[in-house]
């Protein structure tokens, strides 16, 4: 049942990992938040330092292979239920809110219920990884542009698009693709890509645990490489990545430990989702 009045929902980008990359506006909004519905890929330090001490913090998000992943419709329900009971609700997302973040589903939900909202951008993983590896994505004479893509299943990229991608006129940045990297490399080579094109895989970009792997398409395709990349991983492909060795300023963390907690570390989320319907009975303060 729709209410006549709701609080405001702020969609906030938390940046790619380094808590000091949080914007001033995002920090201000978090300081007055009553409820923060946060993704997994948000630094714990941001939650500790910037969120109102009296706020309710609700961890949600998705993680491959985890039974604790929160379905999108339940996140949508949380937004409505909390906006019905609180004045300032923050939906905190890793990176930037407008790139690969499922914000469209949530925007449709708040519009349907006439819930006021604001969108506050954050530094996306591509920008963070570019800066923290010393690889300018549109370096002169090496790339005419940059394309931000994802490849988590074959149908995501149309067959006719591969030929253009394989020219590598642009730098290609792939989100959520680490698990399908062998298929991605194979597709590009089949489409005519130069086998000597270099690329890097950046694990946990901008965090103290950042680790960068370097390959060429041919090296990766020809060798028996079985690396389980630490999540989140970003793939940057193209001639610009040959600059990594020259301009890298952050040493690799070779321990390769997870910086972000897994969803299994939040058992309270399960009981929260199970009791979500009870929130509709909470009256506005």
N, C-alpha and C positions, 0 to 999 in steps of 0.2 A: 504494500500500500504506500502510495506517494504521500509525502508530507508537504505542507505549504511552505516550510522554511527549512533550509539546510545550512550547515556550516560550509566553509570554503575548503576545497581540495587543492593542494599545491603539488604539482608534478615537478619533482626536483632531480636534476642530474648530480650525482655525487662525485663524478670524475672516475678515472680508470683504476685508482688504487691508492696512490700517494695521498694521504689525507690533507696535505697542504695545498693540493690542487683544487680543493673545494672553493667555490666562488664566495665572495663576501655576501651576496644576496642570498645564496643558499644557506649560509651560516645564520643569517638574520632570521630567515623563515623557520629554520630548525629550532632556534632559541625560543620561539613563541609557540611551537607545536604542542598540541595536546595529545595527538596520536601520530605515530610514525610507522607506516607500513613499508618495511624495507626489504629490498632484494638481498640475496646472498652476497653479491659481489660489491659490497659496500664496506669500507674499512671500519673495523671496530672502534678505531680511534675517533672517527667522525661521530659515531654514536655517543661515545663517552664525553667528548669535549664540547660538542656543539648542540646536542639535543637537550631541550628543557628537562631538568632533572625530574619533574613530575609527570612527564609524558609517558604514555603507554607505547611501548615499542613492540611491534609485531613482525617477526621475521617470516617472510614468504619468499617465494622464488622457485626457480626450476634448476634441476641438476640432473644430468644424464645418469640413468641407472639408479636414481634414488626414489624410493617409495614415498619420501617426505615432500617431493615436489608438489607445489600447490597449483591445482588447476586454475586456469584463467578465470573461469566463471566464479570461483570462490573468492578470488582477489577482487573481482568486480563487486561481489556482494559485500565484502568488507568495506569497500569505499562508501557504498550507500549507507550501510548500517552505522558506521562511525560518523559520517557527515550528518546523519540524522540526530546524533547525540552530542557532537562536539563542534566548536566553532572553527578550529584550525586543524585540519588533517593533512599530513604530508605523505605523499607516495614517493618514496626515495628509491631511485634507480641508479645502478652502476653506470658509469660513463655519461653519455648524453641521453636525455629522455626521448629524443626523436630518431635515434638510430638503433634498429633491432632491439626494441624494448617492449613491444606489445602495447604501446601507448594508445594505439587506435581503438582497441577494444575498450579500454578504460575511458577514453574520451567519449565514445558512443554511450557508455553507461551514465556518465555524469550529465551529459546533455539530455538523455532520456528522462532523468529525474530532475532536470533544471537545477542542478547543483552548480554553484559558482566555482570557477577554477582558474588557476594561473599556471603557466608553463615556464619553468626556470631552467635554462640550458646548463649543461655541464661539459667538461672536456671529454671528448669521446676517445675510445681506446686507440683509434688510428692516430690521432694527434699526440696522445701521450706516448705511444710506442715510437712514433717518429722522433719526438724530442729526446726520449730517454735512450735511444739507440744511435742518435746522431745521423739519422737517415732522412734528409729532406725529401718528401714524397714527390715533389714536382721540380727536382733539381734541373737547372737549365741544361739542355742538350741531352739529358737522359730520360726525360718524360715530358709529354705535352699536357698531361693531366693525371688525375687519380680517380679510380673507380672503387667504390666501397661495395662489397658483395658478400654473399654467404653461399656456402655449398655444403649443405647437410644431407641432401638427397639429390638424385639425378635430375628430377623434374624442376628443380629450382632455377636452372639455367637452360634456356632453350637451345636446341641443337645448333641452330643457325648462328647463335651468338659466339660459339667457341672460336670460330675462325678469326673474328675480330679481336677477341681477347688474346688470342695466341700471337698477334702481331707485337704485343707489348709496347705499343706507342704510349700507353698510359701505364702508370703504376697500378697494380692490382692489390687491393687489401681485402682479405677474406676474414670475416667474423665467423665464429662457431663452425670451424672447418677442420680443426686438427685431426679429428678421428677419421676423416675421409681424405686426408692428404694424398695417399697413394692413388686414389681414383682421380683426384683433381689433377695431379701431375700427369697422369696417363692421358686424360682428356685433352690437356693442353698440347702435349707432344703429338697426339693423334691429329690435332687440328693444325699442326704445322709449326709449332713454337720452336724457336732456336733452342737446342738442347743445352747450350751454355748459359742460358738465362739464369741469373742468381736469384735466390730468395732467402728470406729469414723467417724463422718461427720464433715469436717473442712470447715466452711464458710469463704470465703475471706482470705485465708491463707496468712500469713506474713504481712497483713495490720494492721493498728490500730484497725480495726473493726473485727478482727478474733474472731470467736466464734466456739467452739467445742461441738458437741453433742456426747454422749456415749450411746451405746446400746449393748446388745447381740442379736444374731439372734432370739432367742426365745422371748425376751422382745419386740423386734420390731414387730415380727410377731403376738404375742398374744395380744398386747395392741391396743387400739383404738388411734393410733398415727397419727395425721394429721398435720405435720409440713411442711410449705412451706419454704424450705431452700433458703437462700439468695445466689444469684449467684455472683461469681462462687463458687461451692461447690465441694469438693473432698472427696471421700469415701475411707477409708483405712480399710481393713478387715484382721483379723488374730490375732494370739496369741500375736504379738508384741504390739498390741494396749492396752494390759493390763498394759503396762509401762507408759501410758499417765499420770495417777494420780501421779505416783512416780516422773516423770521427767519433767512434764509441767513447763515451766518457764514464759510463757506469759499469763497473766490473760485474761479470757474471757471478751469480750466486750458485755455486755448483752443488749445493746441498739439495736444491730443487724441492724444498718442502712447501706444502700448501700454505698460502698467506691467508686465504679466506676460509672460514669455517664451513664444513659441510652441513647440509640441512639436517642430517641426523643428530647434530649437536643441539637441536632446538625441539626437544620432545614436547614442550608446552604448546607448540603450534598445533599438534594433532588435537589436543583437547580444545583449543581455541576454535578450530574449524568445526569440531563436533557441536560446539555450543553457540555457533554464530547466530542462530535464530533467536537466541535469548536477548541479543543486543537490541532487537526491535522493540523490546519492552522498556528500554532505558529512556527516561525522559530527558529532554534538553535542560541543562543547568541554567 
